[in-house]
């Protein structure tokens, strides 16, 4: 699999001005580059210019209705706007046009997780990672889904280590929160239910 382009790296690092210049240059070199068009849509979206991102996505989709990258970017903007039906349609069409588009699998993973379809979401992020193991954004999400939850013994050891060897000085609130968490883990291990912090009111 190929490494992310310089423009993709700039976008992932939120260097939006650089990303816009690089994607614009790529689009000038190849006016039919769906990846460059999608990059410009995502650059606008990353800066919360949602109306501009939607206008760009619709413009590119009208010109290149069979481009999977453009459709996927349109789906992202639709999803961001809460237009889930339109987003689903765009993602499905993108996947149909290019079943090996890692970004579409990544976006579908978010979409499925939103609906609580976690097993299907996991399959999609696994597929995205297998298709693009060098993509830092996909890898970050994939890694979070691979972590196994700590058992109580590990949680206690980790919390006590934070208490005894803090990486930065602890405030009184920090210390109380960690101590309460330790009591909470110990209480759940005993199978009991008890209040671990005093509360005068709710």
N, C-alpha and C positions, 0 to 999 in steps of 0.2 A: 504494500500500500504506500502511497506517496505521502510525503510530509506536507503539513499545511503550508500554504503559500505565505509569502511575506505579508500580504494583505490580511489573510486569515489570522496570522499571529498578531498583527496590530489590532485587529478587531477583538480578539480574545483578551488582549492586554488593555482594552478600553482606550487605545490611542486612536480616537475616532477621526481626528484630522488626517493622520497618516493613512488610516484605512481608506478613507474617502478618496484621497489622492491616488493611492495604489489601485483601488478598484476602478476608479475613473480611467486611469492609464490603461488598465487591462481591457476595459470596455472599448476604449478608443482603438486599441490594437486589434481587438476582435469584437465587433459590434453585436455578434450573436452569442457572446459568452454568458451563459446562464449563471455561472458561478460568480462572475463580476456583478451582474445585475442583482443576484440574491445578496451579495456582499454589500451593495449600496443600500438595499432595503434594510438589512440588518444593522448597518451603521446608523441609519436614521432612527431605527427602532431603539438601538442601544442608547441613543441620546434623548429618548422619550419624545421624539418627533413622530408620534404615531400617525397623525393625519398625513404627513409627508411620506412616511413609510408605506402607508396603504395606497396612496396615489401612485407612487413609484411601482409598487407590486402590481397594481391593476393595469398600469400602462405597459409594463413588461409582459404581463400575462396576455394582454390583448394582442401584442406583437408576436409573442412566442408561446402560444397556448399548449404546446406539447413539450415544453421544457420542464423537466422534473425539478431542477434547482429553483426555478422561478416559482413554480407551484408550491414548493415546500416553503419558500420565504413568504408567499402570500398566506399560507396556512398559519405560519407563526404570528403574523400580524393580526389575522382574524381571531386567533386564539387569544392573543393579548387583549383584543377589544371585547372579548367575551362572546364572540360569534362562533360558538362551538360547532354548530351544524355546518357552516361554511368552511371552518377550519378542518373538520373531519373530511369533507369532500375534497379539499385541496390536498391533504395528506394522502388520502386514498388514491387520488389520481396521480400524484407524484410517485407513490410506491408502485402503481401499475405501470407507469412509463419507465421507471428505473428501479427494479427490485433490489439493486445493490447500492443504492444511495444511502450512505451511512447517516447523513444528517436527517434524512426522512425517518429512519428507524429511531434515531435519537429523539426527534420531536414527537413521534408516535408514542414513545415510551412515556414522555411527560403527559401526553393527552390521556393515555390509558390509566396512568397513576391517578390523575385528577378524578377519574370516574371510579376509582377503587379497584380497578382490574390489575392487581399487582403482579400476578403470575404472567399475564400477557405483557405487561410493562417490562418485566424482567427479561423476557425473551427478546423484546425489541432492543433493549439497551445492550444485551449480550451480542446481538447481531451487529449493532452499530459499532461496538468495540472490536469485534472480529474483523469487520470491514475497514475500520480506520483506527488501528491501535496507537497511532502516533498523534491522533487529534487530542489536544490537551483538554478541551471542554468535554468531549465524550468520555475520555478516560477518568476525569474527575467524578462524573456522575456514576460511571460504571464501578469505580472503586468504592464509592459510598454504599452501593448495593451489595458489595461482596463482604463487607464487615460483619463479623458474627457478634451478637450482643454479648457483653461481658457477663460471666456468671457472678453471683453475689460475692464470692471470695475475691474475685478480681476487682469488682467495684469497690469493695472495702479497702483493698490494698492501694488502689489508685487514689481514692479520696483521702486516706490517711497520709499518703505520700505528698499530696497537695497541701495538706495541713502542716506536715512536719518539714517539708522542703519546698516551699513556694518558689515559683520562678520569679515572682515579684512580691513586694510586701503586701500582706493581706490587710484589708480594712476589717473593722469589727463586723460589718455586715457580711463580708466574704467568709470570715471565720465561722460566724453563726450559721450561714447557709450550708457550709461544708459539714459542720457538726450535725446539723439537722438531717442532711442527706445520709450521713453515717448511721444515725439512729434509725432513719427510715429503712435503710437496707437491712440493718440488724433486726428490726422489728418484723419485716416481711419474711425474713429467714426463719424466725421463730413461729411464723404462722399467726401472729397476733396483729391486732389493729390498735394502734395507740397514737395519740397526738404527740408529735415529736417537737413542736414548738408551741410556746404559750401564746395564746391570742386572747386579748381582752375583748375585742369586738370583731365583727365581720362586715 
